[in-house]
């Protein structure tokens, strides 16, 4: 019996306590739902959005989260965007989110509002409310947690796997006692769900950031830019998220 237990323990992968690897996510954004939520838009604009998107509402993107016990890098799965039928492709906007717990820093690359910004700052302290609800995602039992994004005023619902005890997640979300495998923004306006989890030993290259070109700003300056853009859009009765990630 003791020999059997020893063999089972010995056969466990080295990442059982400190996991690392790559998670692929599918990010779906529902433009019609977003338009309906913006009270400062006219009904004509909302109706036009319904007609434009129709049954094709639900714009999908493939994303990836590369993570070690102390770092994560979140970006597109491919540098080239592609339509579902494969007939069209395009260059993705610059978008990289990095968290470094060892250095307690964040580094982000955002192409938005016609410009590219590099955000560099210390890590913020997110405040989550963990709820007593469970859900299976990609073969992992996940717990539910909620918070609010204060600048955009968005409700964030996360489902995290505590059997993968690293505090990273997709988009700009992190800070839970397990990796976030699903993120819901504003009750389904945007849903980011893990579709593949590959636990493996990473190389330095896989976690390395590319050379980032853009105006360097702090987290506070980034939040001010977002807030001012949303306020200006409200006054002009236009959707701020045509040029800003939701």
N, C-alpha and C positions, 0 to 999 in steps of 0.2 A: 504493500500500500504506500509506504513512504517513498519507494522507488518510483511509483507511478506519479505521485504528486510532484516529485523532483523533476521528472521528465516533462510534465505539463508546464511547470514554471520555466524550465530551461528553454522550452520551445516557444515561449511568448516572444513576439517581436520586440526589438529594442525600443521602439517608439510607443510601447504600451503606456508608459508613464509620461513621456515627453514626446508627443506625436509631432510629426512634420510630414509635409507632402504637398499635394496640389488638389484643390477642389474646383470642379467646373460647375458654374451656375448658369441657369437660364433666367435672364432678366426680361420681364414682360411689362410694358408700359401701355396703359389704356388712355389714349388721348381724349376720347369722348368723355370718359369719367372725369378727367382732369378739367376739361372745359366746363362741364356742368358744375363743378365745385367753385369755379371762380365767379363770385357774385357780382363783380364789377363789369363782367362782359354782358353784352346785350343778348337777348333771346335769339335774335337773328344769327349772331355769331355761333351760339351753341347749336342751333339747328343746322347751320352750315357744316359744323364739325361732324354731326351725325351723318349727314349726307355724304361728306367727303370720305369718312372712314368706313361707315356702314358695317358690314360683316367682317371687314378686314381690320377692325380695331384690335389692338393688341400687338404692339411693335416689339419684336423679340431680338435680344442680343445674347451672345455667348460671352461670359465673363469667367475669369479664373482668380483664385486666391492661392498664392504660393506662401506657405507658412512654415516656420520653425518654432521651437519653444519660445523664442524671444523676438522674432520679426515676422512681418507679413507684408506682402505686396499684392495689391488688387488692381487688375486692369482687364483689358479685352483679351479674349482667348486668341484672337488674331488681329493683326494690324489692319487688315482689310475687312470692311463690312460687306455683307453679301445678302441679297434678297433670298427669301425662302425657296424660290424656284431656281436659284443659282444664275439667273440671267443678268443681274446687275451687281456691281461691286463698287466700293468707294473707300476713300481713306477715312479711318476713324478719327474723331476728334482726340486731341491729347487728353488723356485721363489716366492718372496713376495715383493710387493711395497707398502710402507706406506707413507702417507703425513699427517703432523700435522700442521695445520695453527695456532693453539693456541700457540704452542711452536716454530713455524717456523723452523721445522726440517723435514728431510727425513730419512727413515730407509729402507734399501732394502737388500734382501737376493738373491744372484745369484749363481747358480751352473753352472760354465762355464770353458771351457778350462782345464777340469780335476780337478778343485779345487772349493771350496765354499768360497764366500766372503760376508761379512756383510758391507754394505756401510752406513755410518752415517755422516751426514753433515747438514748444514743449507739449507733452500730451495733456489733453484736458481730462477731467474726471467725470465721466458719464454717470448719470444716476438712473438706474433701472429699477422697476418694480417687478419682482419675480412672482408669477402666479402659479396656482396649483392645477395646471393643465398640461397634459402630455400629448404628443403627436409623433408618429413615425415618419422620418424623412430620410430617404436613401439608406434604409436599414438601421438607423440610429433612433433611439427613443429620445425625444427632445422636450425640454420644458419651455413654457411660454414666459416672455417678459415684455414689458411695455415701458415706453418713455415718450417724451415729446421733444422734437427738434425745435428749439426756441426761435430761430431766425425765420424759417419758412412756416412755422406753426403747424408742423406735420406730426400726426400720431404715428409712432413707430412700434410695430409689433415684431418681436424676434422670437425664433425658436432655436434654442441652443442645445448642443449635445454635451452633457457633462462627462461622457466617457471619452471625449476628446478635450482634455482640460487645458486649452489655450484660449486666451481672451480676445480672439480676432473675429472678424466677420466681413461680409460684403459691404460695398459702398463705403460710407464713413462711419459705420456702426462697429462698435467693439466694447469691451469692458465687462463681459459676463463670464461666469466661471466655467465656460465651455464654448467651443466654436459655434458661431451662428450659421445654421444650415438653411434657414429661411428668414427673409426679411420682408415684411408687408408695410408699405407706406400708405397711410391714409385709407385704411380699410379697402385695399385692393386697387388703388390707383396705379401702383407699381408693386410687383411681386418678384422677388429674387429667390430662386429655389435651387438648392444643390442637386445636381443630376449625376455627378460622379465624384467619388472620393478615392484618391490614390495616396495611400500612406507609404512613404519611402524616404530614404536618406537623400537630402538635397545637396546639390553642388553650390559653391559660392556664386557661380554664374546665374543659377536659377533665381537667387535672391537679390542679385545686383540690380541697382537702378541704372537706367540709361542716362546719358547726359541730358540734363533738363535745361531748356532755353525758355525764358519768360521773365516777366517782372516779378521780383521777389517781394513777398508780402508776409505779414504775420496772420495768425488765425483771426485776431481782432479786426484787422484790415479786410480780410476775406469776408467776414460776417457783415461788415459795414457795406461793402460793395454789393453783396446779395440783397441786403435790406433796402438799400437805396434803389436798386434796380426793380425790386418788387413794388416799392412805393411809386416810382415813376410810371411803371406799367399800369398800376391801378388808376392813376390819374389820367392816363392816356387810353384807358379801356382796351388794353391789349394783353395777350397771354405772355407772361414773363418767361415761360418755360420753353418757348421756341428757341431761345438762345442761352438757356440755363438748364443744367441737369436737374430733374425733379427730385 
